[in-house]
């Protein structure tokens, strides 16, 4: 499994969503850790995405096993922080269930609550709260469609982040392999089927997120009694760069809560 790594100190494993690659996570987390030294950030590309070949992976169980193998190789039994975005949040919950003693804190960004098609999820209709028709008109049709179908805030700033953080992964993905893996999208063990996870957690959702929504994530709170749950207005599935100030403040507060319970985290 390909990964990139930055810094040293307390490990942080960050798992991107379905189709993009590690840049989805470096783009939103590195600005936070630039202000917080003492963390070793590990950003993998899931199989079939980025630079990680799909190999024989048939679904989420195999991708979770790949993450566990990466943890074994890089961290052994060392405690680490775990962040997951969208589908990456689903895998992160599975990894937390498998290693609750090792995961010192969990952050979920626009998490996929249930691995079902969008039409079966409780999500709002796509809504643009800040439109920029002139910006969209200047894009080629393919880029305008990819960016526009998710954007709630259309601006030069969110377009730049989309181009840097999201689009490269979309272009690199092995679409045939991902289509094959959809048949095994559901983990064989429900992430919330074990004991409650009682360490600091964060669940942050976009009020206008038409991909994973926000309502279903509220149902996760019973399993994560130390979770802060935030729903941000003027934010969709690209919440991290449509509301960057609030997003980064919530991440910083989560890191503060983790630090209170661990001398190892600064």
C-alpha positions, 0 to 999 in steps of 0.5 A: 500500500502506497503512503506518504509520511510527514513529521515525527512524534505521535502517529496519526493515520489519515484515511481518505474516501472512495475514489480520491487519494491521500491528497484529500487528507494532506490538503485538510490536515497538514495546515493543522499540523503545521501549527502543531509539531510532534505528530507523525502523519501517515497518509495511505492510498487505499487499494485501487486509488492513488498509487496503490494497485487494487490487486486482488481486493474484493471489497471493504474487508480487504481494504480494512485488512490492508490498513491493519497490515500497514499499522502492523508494519509501521506502528506495531502496537504503538498507540495512534490517532485515526482520522477518516473522511467519507468512506475512509470514516467507515474504514476508520470505524472498522479499524477502531473496532478491531484495535480500540486499545491502540486508537487513542482518538478518532476523527470522522469527517463527512463520514459514510454511516451506511455503505449503501447507494446515495439514493438509499441514504438520508441526505439533502438535495444538492444545494448551492448556497454561493454560486459563481456562474462565471467561474463555472463557465470558464471551466471545461465541461468535465471539470465543471461537472465534477466540481459543480456536482458537489460544490456548495460554495463555488469560488476560486478558493474552493476550486483551487482546493478541489484541483489540488486535493480531490481531482488528482485522485479522481483521475488516478483511480482504477474505476474498474476495480472500484466498481468490482469492489462495490459488491463487497462494500459492506464490512462483514463485521459492523464497526459499531457491533462491539463495546462503545469506544470511550476515547475522544472522538469528533464527528463533523458533517456538512448541513448541505452534504448531498453525498453522506448527509448529516442525519445518519451520523447522529445515530453513531453518537451512542457508540462514541460517548466522548464524541463531539458532533458538529453540523456546519451550515454552508458546507457540503461533502467538501466541508474541509475547504468550504468551512476551513476555519471551523473545520480546523478549529474542531480538529484542534479542539479534538487534539486538545481533548486527546492530549488531556488523556495521554502524556504522549500527545502534545 
